[in-house]
Amino acid sequence: MIKSKLIKKIAVAALAAFMGACVLGMGNSEAGTIVPGMGKKPPTAWKNPTPPAARPSTAGKQEETKKDTRSTWKKTNDAESIIKVGIASGVVKASISSVNGMHIFGVHDNRDYGDFRSNIVANLSVQGKAIAVNGKSSGASALVFTPVTTSAGGRIKYNSNEYRGKLLASVVDGQLLIVNLISLEDYVKGVLPSEMSPSWNMEALKAQAVAARTYALYTKNQKTHLGEGFDLCDSTHCQAYEGIANEATSASAAVDATRGLVMTYQGRPIYAPYHASSGGVTENSEDVWGNNLPYLRSVKDNDAQSPYHNWSVSYTAAQVQKLLGAAGKNIGQLQSISVTSANGRAAKVQFVGSGQTIEVTGQQARQIFGLKSTYFTIRTKRKPDAVLTQKPNKKGQNEVIDVAPTAMNGGKLLVKNDKVEVIFDGHGFGHGLGMSQYGAKAMADAGKNYEDILHHYYTDIEIIKWY
């Protein structure tokens, strides 16, 4: 166990040491695709890394001095325009190739390990502590694959996905880790179409480009995945990234039009979360993550055209009990529910059962019950056989009347039996922090530019040319 951890540390350290050499020869290259394998994506979790630590509050809420620390920050981040994206970990076998051919270099010794002509595949596996290429051990535990560049750029392939930049393969715990070394601008071109529809208004796309670029710089600086050997993963835990195949002409144009622009607060790239739909109002950072950030304040939002503006999810009381149990919260027979809200979003949800009473956060309730957001209320609806009364309707016919409460927020909602429906009525999609993408679309369609959009959702920030 100790030995495997040591091997992993050596591999990660070697990657960090090698970054300078890789970065110098990189430029605006394209990457290509690879074909095999067995393996898995880097581990995923809730979208976006841990936000900055809470700032101490002051009684007068005096504005903090906006000292420009940009130059100091950049001195310790000389390669800030290069991103290391983890695209596969725990890989047993991998295939790498390039349409224009590629070169292979060693990470530790910078040795030339050979050239591969156009579309000739390098099949990788692990032999001991080294990478084997086409069945022959290279003797190296880390290799970088650099595509031959032409006027159209270079393309490197991994598992049928094309990538710009270079690919780094290294041995970690007896398996392969594959990392894409790519310029920040090219990375954002691969991200943007996964996060926002390329058919949307150009100003909305520009706003998304700046947010994605800022988010990537912030995440890299936070070293969220540093121990795993890369800056960002390619899943929605960070930002969805699929390389060249997902690029779109309009999205790339938006990236080019905003090249190097990032949002800053006190000279540093901000934590720039975004979400699909706010439901009409965004959140304060402390109401979601617990940290008070001056630039993430609740603002009103026009996302009435969002398909997620209103939604409803219904379960029987028995199903609620089962879902809670699957989450390790066995309450017995459900007896009542109550919700405590902040800015309309559920902060706490209490479930009283015959066995025990438990309380979950709004975010936990969202995960347990598969809800689109925490912006919800709860109501009950009794099945006909649980109804307490009947009365004649206008036609003189007896009609079943549901006398159960129709909605509640903050009070106690009684649940009489397992057949009672528990209905979550909600708004929006996502955590509610930062930019609402459907709201940004509405603003752009109404004639607002990308700067107007960003300043609306991220308060008191500056948009500057970072490089």
Summary of the structure (lengths in Angstrom):
residues: 467
radius of gyration: 26.2
end to end distance: 43.1
largest distance: 91.8
contacts: 1645
relative contact order: 0.14
helix: 26%
strand: 30%
